[in-house]
Amino acid sequence: MRKDQLEHLIRAAAAITNEYEFVVIGSQAILGAVDNPPPECTVSMEADSIL
C-alpha cells in the first residue's frame, strides 16, 4: 500500500464515521511516520479498521 492509498482509506472512513482523528497501527503505520519508506515496508495491501 502506498501513502496515497492509505490517505484515501482514511478519508473514506472519515466520511462514513464523521470522525477526523484516526490511529494507524501495524505495518501500515510506517506510511505516516516516514516520507519514503523502503519498498519492503509497502508490500501489505491491507488496512484494518475498528468502529
mmCIF entry with sequence, helices, sheets and N, C-alpha, C, O atoms, coordinates in Angstrom:
data_MODEL
# 
_entry.id   MODEL 
# 
_entity.id                         1 
_entity.type                       polymer 
_entity.pdbx_number_of_molecules   1 
# 
_entity_poly.entity_id                      1 
_entity_poly.type                           'polypeptide(L)' 
_entity_poly.nstd_linkage                   no 
_entity_poly.nstd_monomer                   no 
_entity_poly.pdbx_seq_one_letter_code       MRKDQLEHLIRAAAAITNEYEFVVIGSQAILGAVDNPPPECTVSMEADSIL 
_entity_poly.pdbx_seq_one_letter_code_can   MRKDQLEHLIRAAAAITNEYEFVVIGSQAILGAVDNPPPECTVSMEADSIL 
_entity_poly.pdbx_strand_id                 A 
# 
loop_
_entity_poly_seq.entity_id 
_entity_poly_seq.num 
_entity_poly_seq.mon_id 
_entity_poly_seq.hetero 
1 1  MET n 
1 2  ARG n 
1 3  LYS n 
1 4  ASP n 
1 5  GLN n 
1 6  LEU n 
1 7  GLU n 
1 8  HIS n 
1 9  LEU n 
1 10 ILE n 
1 11 ARG n 
1 12 ALA n 
1 13 ALA n 
1 14 ALA n 
1 15 ALA n 
1 16 ILE n 
1 17 THR n 
1 18 ASN n 
1 19 GLU n 
1 20 TYR n 
1 21 GLU n 
1 22 PHE n 
1 23 VAL n 
1 24 VAL n 
1 25 ILE n 
1 26 GLY n 
1 27 SER n 
1 28 GLN n 
1 29 ALA n 
1 30 ILE n 
1 31 LEU n 
1 32 GLY n 
1 33 ALA n 
1 34 VAL n 
1 35 ASP n 
1 36 ASN n 
1 37 PRO n 
1 38 PRO n 
1 39 PRO n 
1 40 GLU n 
1 41 CYS n 
1 42 THR n 
1 43 VAL n 
1 44 SER n 
1 45 MET n 
1 46 GLU n 
1 47 ALA n 
1 48 ASP n 
1 49 SER n 
1 50 ILE n 
1 51 LEU n 
# 
_struct_asym.id          A 
_struct_asym.entity_id   1 
# 
loop_
_struct_conf.conf_type_id 
_struct_conf.id 
_struct_conf.pdbx_PDB_helix_id 
_struct_conf.beg_label_comp_id 
_struct_conf.beg_label_asym_id 
_struct_conf.beg_label_seq_id 
_struct_conf.pdbx_beg_PDB_ins_code 
_struct_conf.end_label_comp_id 
_struct_conf.end_label_asym_id 
_struct_conf.end_label_seq_id 
_struct_conf.pdbx_end_PDB_ins_code 
_struct_conf.beg_auth_comp_id 
_struct_conf.beg_auth_asym_id 
_struct_conf.beg_auth_seq_id 
_struct_conf.end_auth_comp_id 
_struct_conf.end_auth_asym_id 
_struct_conf.end_auth_seq_id 
_struct_conf.pdbx_PDB_helix_class 
_struct_conf.details 
_struct_conf.pdbx_PDB_helix_length 
HELX_P HELX_P1 AA1 LYS A 3  ? THR A 17 ? LYS A 3  THR A 17 1 ? 15 
HELX_P HELX_P2 AA2 SER A 27 ? ALA A 29 ? SER A 27 ALA A 29 5 ? 3  
HELX_P HELX_P3 AA3 ILE A 30 ? ALA A 33 ? ILE A 30 ALA A 33 1 ? 4  
HELX_P HELX_P4 AA4 PRO A 39 ? THR A 42 ? PRO A 39 THR A 42 5 ? 4  
# 
_struct_conf_type.id          HELX_P 
_struct_conf_type.criteria    ? 
_struct_conf_type.reference   ? 
# 
loop_
_atom_site.group_PDB 
_atom_site.id 
_atom_site.type_symbol 
_atom_site.label_atom_id 
_atom_site.label_alt_id 
_atom_site.label_comp_id 
_atom_site.label_asym_id 
_atom_site.label_entity_id 
_atom_site.label_seq_id 
_atom_site.pdbx_PDB_ins_code 
_atom_site.Cartn_x 
_atom_site.Cartn_y 
_atom_site.Cartn_z 
_atom_site.occupancy 
_atom_site.B_iso_or_equiv 
_atom_site.pdbx_formal_charge 
_atom_site.auth_seq_id 
_atom_site.auth_comp_id 
_atom_site.auth_asym_id 
_atom_site.auth_atom_id 
_atom_site.pdbx_PDB_model_num 
ATOM 1   N N  . MET A 1 1  ? 0.839   -1.166 0.000  1.00 0.00 ? 1  MET A N  1 
ATOM 2   C CA . MET A 1 1  ? 0.000   0.000  0.000  1.00 0.00 ? 1  MET A CA 1 
ATOM 3   C C  . MET A 1 1  ? 0.888   1.234  0.000  1.00 0.00 ? 1  MET A C  1 
ATOM 4   O O  . MET A 1 1  ? 1.885   1.311  0.718  1.00 0.00 ? 1  MET A O  1 
ATOM 5   N N  . ARG A 1 2  ? 0.506   2.175  -0.808 1.00 0.00 ? 2  ARG A N  1 
ATOM 6   C CA . ARG A 1 2  ? 1.223   3.452  -0.843 1.00 0.00 ? 2  ARG A CA 1 
ATOM 7   C C  . ARG A 1 2  ? 0.553   4.444  0.105  1.00 0.00 ? 2  ARG A C  1 
ATOM 8   O O  . ARG A 1 2  ? -0.585  4.243  0.529  1.00 0.00 ? 2  ARG A O  1 
ATOM 9   N N  . LYS A 1 3  ? 1.269   5.507  0.428  1.00 0.00 ? 3  LYS A N  1 
ATOM 10  C CA . LYS A 1 3  ? 0.740   6.518  1.344  1.00 0.00 ? 3  LYS A CA 1 
ATOM 11  C C  . LYS A 1 3  ? -0.555  7.121  0.800  1.00 0.00 ? 3  LYS A C  1 
ATOM 12  O O  . LYS A 1 3  ? -1.491  7.345  1.568  1.00 0.00 ? 3  LYS A O  1 
ATOM 13  N N  . ASP A 1 4  ? -0.633  7.386  -0.491 1.00 0.00 ? 4  ASP A N  1 
ATOM 14  C CA . ASP A 1 4  ? -1.851  7.977  -1.050 1.00 0.00 ? 4  ASP A CA 1 
ATOM 15  C C  . ASP A 1 4  ? -3.043  7.022  -0.922 1.00 0.00 ? 4  ASP A C  1 
ATOM 16  O O  . ASP A 1 4  ? -4.180  7.470  -0.776 1.00 0.00 ? 4  ASP A O  1 
ATOM 17  N N  . GLN A 1 5  ? -2.791  5.724  -0.977 1.00 0.00 ? 5  GLN A N  1 
ATOM 18  C CA . GLN A 1 5  ? -3.864  4.749  -0.806 1.00 0.00 ? 5  GLN A CA 1 
ATOM 19  C C  . GLN A 1 5  ? -4.360  4.733  0.643  1.00 0.00 ? 5  GLN A C  1 
ATOM 20  O O  . GLN A 1 5  ? -5.564  4.652  0.887  1.00 0.00 ? 5  GLN A O  1 
ATOM 21  N N  . LEU A 1 6  ? -3.440  4.809  1.595  1.00 0.00 ? 6  LEU A N  1 
ATOM 22  C CA . LEU A 1 6  ? -3.826  4.864  2.995  1.00 0.00 ? 6  LEU A CA 1 
ATOM 23  C C  . LEU A 1 6  ? -4.599  6.151  3.274  1.00 0.00 ? 6  LEU A C  1 
ATOM 24  O O  . LEU A 1 6  ? -5.597  6.128  3.994  1.00 0.00 ? 6  LEU A O  1 
ATOM 25  N N  . GLU A 1 7  ? -4.153  7.255  2.719  1.00 0.00 ? 7  GLU A N  1 
ATOM 26  C CA . GLU A 1 7  ? -4.862  8.521  2.897  1.00 0.00 ? 7  GLU A CA 1 
ATOM 27  C C  . GLU A 1 7  ? -6.285  8.431  2.344  1.00 0.00 ? 7  GLU A C  1 
ATOM 28  O O  . GLU A 1 7  ? -7.220  8.967  2.938  1.00 0.00 ? 7  GLU A O  1 
ATOM 29  N N  . HIS A 1 8  ? -6.443  7.760  1.222  1.00 0.00 ? 8  HIS A N  1 
ATOM 30  C CA . HIS A 1 8  ? -7.772  7.565  0.648  1.00 0.00 ? 8  HIS A CA 1 
ATOM 31  C C  . HIS A 1 8  ? -8.663  6.775  1.609  1.00 0.00 ? 8  HIS A C  1 
ATOM 32  O O  . HIS A 1 8  ? -9.821  7.136  1.817  1.00 0.00 ? 8  HIS A O  1 
ATOM 33  N N  . LEU A 1 9  ? -8.133  5.708  2.189  1.00 0.00 ? 9  LEU A N  1 
ATOM 34  C CA . LEU A 1 9  ? -8.897  4.918  3.147  1.00 0.00 ? 9  LEU A CA 1 
ATOM 35  C C  . LEU A 1 9  ? -9.297  5.744  4.362  1.00 0.00 ? 9  LEU A C  1 
ATOM 36  O O  . LEU A 1 9  ? -10.415 5.622  4.863  1.00 0.00 ? 9  LEU A O  1 
ATOM 37  N N  . ILE A 1 10 ? -8.390  6.575  4.827  1.00 0.00 ? 10 ILE A N  1 
ATOM 38  C CA . ILE A 1 10 ? -8.689  7.409  5.991  1.00 0.00 ? 10 ILE A CA 1 
ATOM 39  C C  . ILE A 1 10 ? -9.770  8.434  5.646  1.00 0.00 ? 10 ILE A C  1 
ATOM 40  O O  . ILE A 1 10 ? -10.669 8.679  6.450  1.00 0.00 ? 10 ILE A O  1 
ATOM 41  N N  . ARG A 1 11 ? -9.688  9.031  4.461  1.00 0.00 ? 11 ARG A N  1 
ATOM 42  C CA . ARG A 1 11 ? -10.732 9.980  4.043  1.00 0.00 ? 11 ARG A CA 1 
ATOM 43  C C  . ARG A 1 11 ? -12.085 9.296  3.938  1.00 0.00 ? 11 ARG A C  1 
ATOM 44  O O  . ARG A 1 11 ? -13.099 9.860  4.348  1.00 0.00 ? 11 ARG A O  1 
ATOM 45  N N  . ALA A 1 12 ? -12.109 8.087  3.393  1.00 0.00 ? 12 ALA A N  1 
ATOM 46  C CA . ALA A 1 12 ? -13.358 7.345  3.272  1.00 0.00 ? 12 ALA A CA 1 
ATOM 47  C C  . ALA A 1 12 ? -13.916 7.005  4.654  1.00 0.00 ? 12 ALA A C  1 
ATOM 48  O O  . ALA A 1 12 ? -15.119 7.132  4.887  1.00 0.00 ? 12 ALA A O  1 
ATOM 49  N N  . ALA A 1 13 ? -13.057 6.578  5.559  1.00 0.00 ? 13 ALA A N  1 
ATOM 50  C CA . ALA A 1 13 ? -13.500 6.274  6.918  1.00 0.00 ? 13 ALA A CA 1 
ATOM 51  C C  . ALA A 1 13 ? -14.034 7.521  7.603  1.00 0.00 ? 13 ALA A C  1 
ATOM 52  O O  . ALA A 1 13 ? -15.019 7.455  8.338  1.00 0.00 ? 13 ALA A O  1 
ATOM 53  N N  . ALA A 1 14 ? -13.394 8.650  7.369  1.00 0.00 ? 14 ALA A N  1 
ATOM 54  C CA . ALA A 1 14 ? -13.857 9.910  7.959  1.00 0.00 ? 14 ALA A CA 1 
ATOM 55  C C  . ALA A 1 14 ? -15.234 10.282 7.431  1.00 0.00 ? 14 ALA A C  1 
ATOM 56  O O  . ALA A 1 14 ? -16.085 10.748 8.189  1.00 0.00 ? 14 ALA A O  1 
ATOM 57  N N  . ALA A 1 15 ? -15.458 10.079 6.148  1.00 0.00 ? 15 ALA A N  1 
ATOM 58  C CA . ALA A 1 15 ? -16.751 10.403 5.552  1.00 0.00 ? 15 ALA A CA 1 
ATOM 59  C C  . ALA A 1 15 ? -17.858 9.512  6.114  1.00 0.00 ? 15 ALA A C  1 
ATOM 60  O O  . ALA A 1 15 ? -18.988 9.963  6.299  1.00 0.00 ? 15 ALA A O  1 
ATOM 61  N N  . ILE A 1 16 ? -17.536 8.265  6.381  1.00 0.00 ? 16 ILE A N  1 
ATOM 62  C CA . ILE A 1 16 ? -18.531 7.315  6.886  1.00 0.00 ? 16 ILE A CA 1 
ATOM 63  C C  . ILE A 1 16 ? -18.817 7.543  8.368  1.00 0.00 ? 16 ILE A C  1 
ATOM 64  O O  . ILE A 1 16 ? -19.968 7.465  8.799  1.00 0.00 ? 16 ILE A O  1 
ATOM 65  N N  . THR A 1 17 ? -17.781 7.823  9.141  1.00 0.00 ? 17 THR A N  1 
ATOM 66  C CA . THR A 1 17 ? -17.921 7.877  10.596 1.00 0.00 ? 17 THR A CA 1 
ATOM 67  C C  . THR A 1 17 ? -18.072 9.284  11.153 1.00 0.00 ? 17 THR A C  1 
ATOM 68  O O  . THR A 1 17 ? -18.420 9.444  12.323 1.00 0.00 ? 17 THR A O  1 
ATOM 69  N N  . ASN A 1 18 ? -17.821 10.299 10.352 1.00 0.00 ? 18 ASN A N  1 
ATOM 70  C CA . ASN A 1 18 ? -17.818 11.689 10.808 1.00 0.00 ? 18 ASN A CA 1 
ATOM 71  C C  . ASN A 1 18 ? -16.763 11.939 11.885 1.00 0.00 ? 18 ASN A C  1 
ATOM 72  O O  . ASN A 1 18 ? -16.896 12.863 12.687 1.00 0.00 ? 18 ASN A O  1 
ATOM 73  N N  . GLU A 1 19 ? -15.738 11.132 11.902 1.00 0.00 ? 19 GLU A N  1 
ATOM 74  C CA . GLU A 1 19 ? -14.591 11.325 12.794 1.00 0.00 ? 19 GLU A CA 1 
ATOM 75  C C  . GLU A 1 19 ? -13.476 11.960 11.982 1.00 0.00 ? 19 GLU A C  1 
ATOM 76  O O  . GLU A 1 19 ? -13.456 11.844 10.757 1.00 0.00 ? 19 GLU A O  1 
ATOM 77  N N  . TYR A 1 20 ? -12.556 12.627 12.650 1.00 0.00 ? 20 TYR A N  1 
ATOM 78  C CA . TYR A 1 20 ? -11.460 13.251 11.925 1.00 0.00 ? 20 TYR A CA 1 
ATOM 79  C C  . TYR A 1 20 ? -10.087 12.871 12.460 1.00 0.00 ? 20 TYR A C  1 
ATOM 80  O O  . TYR A 1 20 ? -9.073  13.332 11.936 1.00 0.00 ? 20 TYR A O  1 
ATOM 81  N N  . GLU A 1 21 ? -10.039 12.043 13.489 1.00 0.00 ? 21 GLU A N  1 
ATOM 82  C CA . GLU A 1 21 ? -8.770  11.552 14.008 1.00 0.00 ? 21 GLU A CA 1 
ATOM 83  C C  . GLU A 1 21 ? -8.787  10.031 14.008 1.00 0.00 ? 21 GLU A C  1 
ATOM 84  O O  . GLU A 1 21 ? -9.747  9.404  14.456 1.00 0.00 ? 21 GLU A O  1 
ATOM 85  N N  . PHE A 1 22 ? -7.718  9.460  13.501 1.00 0.00 ? 22 PHE A N  1 
ATOM 86  C CA . PHE A 1 22 ? -7.596  8.007  13.443 1.00 0.00 ? 22 PHE A CA 1 
ATOM 87  C C  . PHE A 1 22 ? -6.200  7.619  13.905 1.00 0.00 ? 22 PHE A C  1 
ATOM 88  O O  . PHE A 1 22 ? -5.249  8.388  13.761 1.00 0.00 ? 22 PHE A O  1 
ATOM 89  N N  . VAL A 1 23 ? -6.090  6.433  14.453 1.00 0.00 ? 23 VAL A N  1 
ATOM 90  C CA . VAL A 1 23 ? -4.800  5.883  14.870 1.00 0.00 ? 23 VAL A CA 1 
ATOM 91  C C  . VAL A 1 23 ? -4.488  4.732  13.930 1.00 0.00 ? 23 VAL A C  1 
ATOM 92  O O  . VAL A 1 23 ? -5.273  3.794  13.794 1.00 0.00 ? 23 VAL A O  1 
ATOM 93  N N  . VAL A 1 24 ? -3.345  4.815  13.290 1.00 0.00 ? 24 VAL A N  1 
ATOM 94  C CA . VAL A 1 24 ? -2.910  3.749  12.386 1.00 0.00 ? 24 VAL A CA 1 
ATOM 95  C C  . VAL A 1 24 ? -1.889  2.912  13.142 1.00 0.00 ? 24 VAL A C  1 
ATOM 96  O O  . VAL A 1 24 ? -0.874  3.420  13.617 1.00 0.00 ? 24 VAL A O  1 
ATOM 97  N N  . ILE A 1 25 ? -2.179  1.623  13.243 1.00 0.00 ? 25 ILE A N  1 
ATOM 98  C CA . ILE A 1 25 ? -1.264  0.711  13.924 1.00 0.00 ? 25 ILE A CA 1 
ATOM 99  C C  . ILE A 1 25 ? -0.888  -0.408 12.971 1.00 0.00 ? 25 ILE A C  1 
ATOM 100 O O  . ILE A 1 25 ? -1.524  -0.593 11.933 1.00 0.00 ? 25 ILE A O  1 
ATOM 101 N N  . GLY A 1 26 ? 0.117   -1.130 13.318 1.00 0.00 ? 26 GLY A N  1 
ATOM 102 C CA . GLY A 1 26 ? 0.555   -2.240 12.487 1.00 0.00 ? 26 GLY A CA 1 
ATOM 103 C C  . GLY A 1 26 ? 1.518   -1.786 11.402 1.00 0.00 ? 26 GLY A C  1 
ATOM 104 O O  . GLY A 1 26 ? 2.111   -0.710 11.479 1.00 0.00 ? 26 GLY A O  1 
ATOM 105 N N  . SER A 1 27 ? 1.657   -2.624 10.403 1.00 0.00 ? 27 SER A N  1 
ATOM 106 C CA . SER A 1 27 ? 2.692   -2.403 9.383  1.00 0.00 ? 27 SER A CA 1 
ATOM 107 C C  . SER A 1 27 ? 2.462   -1.144 8.562  1.00 0.00 ? 27 SER A C  1 
ATOM 108 O O  . SER A 1 27 ? 3.425   -0.566 8.057  1.00 0.00 ? 27 SER A O  1 
ATOM 109 N N  . GLN A 1 28 ? 1.224   -0.702 8.412  1.00 0.00 ? 28 GLN A N  1 
ATOM 110 C CA . GLN A 1 28 ? 0.952   0.478  7.603  1.00 0.00 ? 28 GLN A CA 1 
ATOM 111 C C  . GLN A 1 28 ? 1.244   1.789  8.334  1.00 0.00 ? 28 GLN A C  1 
ATOM 112 O O  . GLN A 1 28 ? 1.245   2.852  7.713  1.00 0.00 ? 28 GLN A O  1 
ATOM 113 N N  . ALA A 1 29 ? 1.489   1.728  9.628  1.00 0.00 ? 29 ALA A N  1 
ATOM 114 C CA . ALA A 1 29 ? 1.790   2.930  10.397 1.00 0.00 ? 29 ALA A CA 1 
ATOM 115 C C  . ALA A 1 29 ? 3.047   3.629  9.881  1.00 0.00 ? 29 ALA A C  1 
ATOM 116 O O  . ALA A 1 29 ? 3.190   4.842  10.032 1.00 0.00 ? 29 ALA A O  1 
ATOM 117 N N  . ILE A 1 30 ? 3.945   2.876  9.282  1.00 0.00 ? 30 ILE A N  1 
ATOM 118 C CA . ILE A 1 30 ? 5.175   3.480  8.766  1.00 0.00 ? 30 ILE A CA 1 
ATOM 119 C C  . ILE A 1 30 ? 4.875   4.508  7.676  1.00 0.00 ? 30 ILE A C  1 
ATOM 120 O O  . ILE A 1 30 ? 5.659   5.433  7.466  1.00 0.00 ? 30 ILE A O  1 
ATOM 121 N N  . LEU A 1 31 ? 3.761   4.354  6.990  1.00 0.00 ? 31 LEU A N  1 
ATOM 122 C CA . LEU A 1 31 ? 3.436   5.282  5.911  1.00 0.00 ? 31 LEU A CA 1 
ATOM 123 C C  . LEU A 1 31 ? 3.187   6.697  6.429  1.00 0.00 ? 31 LEU A C  1 
ATOM 124 O O  . LEU A 1 31 ? 3.383   7.666  5.696  1.00 0.00 ? 31 LEU A O  1 
ATOM 125 N N  . GLY A 1 32 ? 2.763   6.822  7.669  1.00 0.00 ? 32 GLY A N  1 
ATOM 126 C CA . GLY A 1 32 ? 2.564   8.141  8.254  1.00 0.00 ? 32 GLY A CA 1 
ATOM 127 C C  . GLY A 1 32 ? 3.789   8.680  8.953  1.00 0.00 ? 32 GLY A C  1 
ATOM 128 O O  . GLY A 1 32 ? 3.875   9.877  9.226  1.00 0.00 ? 32 GLY A O  1 
ATOM 129 N N  . ALA A 1 33 ? 4.736   7.812  9.246  1.00 0.00 ? 33 ALA A N  1 
ATOM 130 C CA . ALA A 1 33 ? 5.905   8.208  10.026 1.00 0.00 ? 33 ALA A CA 1 
ATOM 131 C C  . ALA A 1 33 ? 7.142   8.491  9.191  1.00 0.00 ? 33 ALA A C  1 
ATOM 132 O O  . ALA A 1 33 ? 8.037   9.208  9.639  1.00 0.00 ? 33 ALA A O  1 
ATOM 133 N N  . VAL A 1 34 ? 7.207   7.942  7.988  1.00 0.00 ? 34 VAL A N  1 
ATOM 134 C CA . VAL A 1 34 ? 8.408   8.046  7.161  1.00 0.00 ? 34 VAL A CA 1 
ATOM 135 C C  . VAL A 1 34 ? 8.012   8.565  5.781  1.00 0.00 ? 34 VAL A C  1 
ATOM 136 O O  . VAL A 1 34 ? 7.065   8.067  5.172  1.00 0.00 ? 34 VAL A O  1 
ATOM 137 N N  . ASP A 1 35 ? 8.744   9.570  5.292  1.00 0.00 ? 35 ASP A N  1 
ATOM 138 C CA . ASP A 1 35 ? 8.412   10.138 3.982  1.00 0.00 ? 35 ASP A CA 1 
ATOM 139 C C  . ASP A 1 35 ? 8.585   9.142  2.838  1.00 0.00 ? 35 ASP A C  1 
ATOM 140 O O  . ASP A 1 35 ? 7.715   9.028  1.974  1.00 0.00 ? 35 ASP A O  1 
ATOM 141 N N  . ASN A 1 36 ? 9.683   8.437  2.833  1.00 0.00 ? 36 ASN A N  1 
ATOM 142 C CA . ASN A 1 36 ? 9.964   7.473  1.770  1.00 0.00 ? 36 ASN A CA 1 
ATOM 143 C C  . ASN A 1 36 ? 10.346  6.128  2.379  1.00 0.00 ? 36 ASN A C  1 
ATOM 144 O O  . ASN A 1 36 ? 11.528  5.801  2.476  1.00 0.00 ? 36 ASN A O  1 
ATOM 145 N N  . PRO A 1 37 ? 9.341   5.345  2.792  1.00 0.00 ? 37 PRO A N  1 
ATOM 146 C CA . PRO A 1 37 ? 9.676   4.058  3.412  1.00 0.00 ? 37 PRO A CA 1 
ATOM 147 C C  . PRO A 1 37 ? 10.267  3.103  2.390  1.00 0.00 ? 37 PRO A C  1 
ATOM 148 O O  . PRO A 1 37 ? 9.978   3.223  1.199  1.00 0.00 ? 37 PRO A O  1 
ATOM 149 N N  . PRO A 1 38 ? 11.087  2.161  2.828  1.00 0.00 ? 38 PRO A N  1 
ATOM 150 C CA . PRO A 1 38 ? 11.648  1.171  1.917  1.00 0.00 ? 38 PRO A CA 1 
ATOM 151 C C  . PRO A 1 38 ? 10.530  0.368  1.254  1.00 0.00 ? 38 PRO A C  1 
ATOM 152 O O  . PRO A 1 38 ? 9.486   0.152  1.869  1.00 0.00 ? 38 PRO A O  1 
ATOM 153 N N  . PRO A 1 39 ? 10.728  -0.074 0.021  1.00 0.00 ? 39 PRO A N  1 
ATOM 154 C CA . PRO A 1 39 ? 9.688   -0.810 -0.697 1.00 0.00 ? 39 PRO A CA 1 
ATOM 155 C C  . PRO A 1 39 ? 9.149   -2.024 0.050  1.00 0.00 ? 39 PRO A C  1 
ATOM 156 O O  . PRO A 1 39 ? 7.966   -2.344 -0.066 1.00 0.00 ? 39 PRO A O  1 
ATOM 157 N N  . GLU A 1 40 ? 9.997   -2.701 0.812  1.00 0.00 ? 40 GLU A N  1 
ATOM 158 C CA . GLU A 1 40 ? 9.522   -3.882 1.533  1.00 0.00 ? 40 GLU A CA 1 
ATOM 159 C C  . GLU A 1 40 ? 8.525   -3.516 2.642  1.00 0.00 ? 40 GLU A C  1 
ATOM 160 O O  . GLU A 1 40 ? 7.815   -4.385 3.149  1.00 0.00 ? 40 GLU A O  1 
ATOM 161 N N  . CYS A 1 41 ? 8.472   -2.254 3.010  1.00 0.00 ? 41 CYS A N  1 
ATOM 162 C CA . CYS A 1 41 ? 7.507   -1.816 4.030  1.00 0.00 ? 41 CYS A CA 1 
ATOM 163 C C  . CYS A 1 41 ? 6.158   -1.440 3.426  1.00 0.00 ? 41 CYS A C  1 
ATOM 164 O O  . CYS A 1 41 ? 5.229   -1.103 4.160  1.00 0.00 ? 41 CYS A O  1 
ATOM 165 N N  . THR A 1 42 ? 6.040   -1.491 2.124  1.00 0.00 ? 42 THR A N  1 
ATOM 166 C CA . THR A 1 42 ? 4.792   -1.102 1.473  1.00 0.00 ? 42 THR A CA 1 
ATOM 167 C C  . THR A 1 42 ? 4.133   -2.279 0.754  1.00 0.00 ? 42 THR A C  1 
ATOM 168 O O  . THR A 1 42 ? 3.271   -2.081 -0.102 1.00 0.00 ? 42 THR A O  1 
ATOM 169 N N  . VAL A 1 43 ? 4.532   -3.482 1.093  1.00 0.00 ? 43 VAL A N  1 
ATOM 170 C CA . VAL A 1 43 ? 4.033   -4.675 0.413  1.00 0.00 ? 43 VAL A CA 1 
ATOM 171 C C  . VAL A 1 43 ? 2.590   -4.989 0.801  1.00 0.00 ? 43 VAL A C  1 
ATOM 172 O O  . VAL A 1 43 ? 1.804   -5.409 -0.049 1.00 0.00 ? 43 VAL A O  1 
ATOM 173 N N  . SER A 1 44 ? 2.233   -4.796 2.057  1.00 0.00 ? 44 SER A N  1 
ATOM 174 C CA . SER A 1 44 ? 0.899   -5.144 2.514  1.00 0.00 ? 44 SER A CA 1 
ATOM 175 C C  . SER A 1 44 ? -0.164  -4.326 1.800  1.00 0.00 ? 44 SER A C  1 
ATOM 176 O O  . SER A 1 44 ? -0.009  -3.119 1.616  1.00 0.00 ? 44 SER A O  1 
ATOM 177 N N  . MET A 1 45 ? -1.245  -4.987 1.396  1.00 0.00 ? 45 MET A N  1 
ATOM 178 C CA . MET A 1 45 ? -2.357  -4.299 0.735  1.00 0.00 ? 45 MET A CA 1 
ATOM 179 C C  . MET A 1 45 ? -3.578  -4.237 1.647  1.00 0.00 ? 45 MET A C  1 
ATOM 180 O O  . MET A 1 45 ? -4.695  -4.026 1.173  1.00 0.00 ? 45 MET A O  1 
ATOM 181 N N  . GLU A 1 46 ? -3.376  -4.417 2.941  1.00 0.00 ? 46 GLU A N  1 
ATOM 182 C CA . GLU A 1 46 ? -4.483  -4.442 3.880  1.00 0.00 ? 46 GLU A CA 1 
ATOM 183 C C  . GLU A 1 46 ? -4.349  -3.330 4.914  1.00 0.00 ? 46 GLU A C  1 
ATOM 184 O O  . GLU A 1 46 ? -3.252  -2.933 5.308  1.00 0.00 ? 46 GLU A O  1 
ATOM 185 N N  . ALA A 1 47 ? -5.505  -2.851 5.332  1.00 0.00 ? 47 ALA A N  1 
ATOM 186 C CA . ALA A 1 47 ? -5.575  -1.938 6.449  1.00 0.00 ? 47 ALA A CA 1 
ATOM 187 C C  . ALA A 1 47 ? -6.813  -2.316 7.243  1.00 0.00 ? 47 ALA A C  1 
ATOM 188 O O  . ALA A 1 47 ? -7.879  -2.518 6.662  1.00 0.00 ? 47 ALA A O  1 
ATOM 189 N N  . ASP A 1 48 ? -6.691  -2.414 8.542  1.00 0.00 ? 48 ASP A N  1 
ATOM 190 C CA . ASP A 1 48 ? -7.813  -2.801 9.387  1.00 0.00 ? 48 ASP A CA 1 
ATOM 191 C C  . ASP A 1 48 ? -8.438  -1.561 10.001 1.00 0.00 ? 48 ASP A C  1 
ATOM 192 O O  . ASP A 1 48 ? -7.765  -0.561 10.254 1.00 0.00 ? 48 ASP A O  1 
ATOM 193 N N  . SER A 1 49 ? -9.730  -1.648 10.233 1.00 0.00 ? 49 SER A N  1 
ATOM 194 C CA . SER A 1 49 ? -10.404 -0.568 10.932 1.00 0.00 ? 49 SER A CA 1 
ATOM 195 C C  . SER A 1 49 ? -11.320 -1.160 11.985 1.00 0.00 ? 49 SER A C  1 
ATOM 196 O O  . SER A 1 49 ? -11.883 -2.239 11.799 1.00 0.00 ? 49 SER A O  1 
ATOM 197 N N  . ILE A 1 50 ? -11.464 -0.454 13.080 1.00 0.00 ? 50 ILE A N  1 
ATOM 198 C CA . ILE A 1 50 ? -12.352 -0.866 14.152 1.00 0.00 ? 50 ILE A CA 1 
ATOM 199 C C  . ILE A 1 50 ? -13.278 0.311  14.423 1.00 0.00 ? 50 ILE A C  1 
ATOM 200 O O  . ILE A 1 50 ? -12.825 1.421  14.702 1.00 0.00 ? 50 ILE A O  1 
ATOM 201 N N  . LEU A 1 51 ? -14.543 0.064  14.339 1.00 0.00 ? 51 LEU A N  1 
ATOM 202 C CA . LEU A 1 51 ? -15.524 1.134  14.586 1.00 0.00 ? 51 LEU A CA 1 
ATOM 203 C C  . LEU A 1 51 ? -16.327 0.821  15.818 1.00 0.00 ? 51 LEU A C  1 
ATOM 204 O O  . LEU A 1 51 ? -17.205 1.596  16.197 1.00 0.00 ? 51 LEU A O  1 
# 
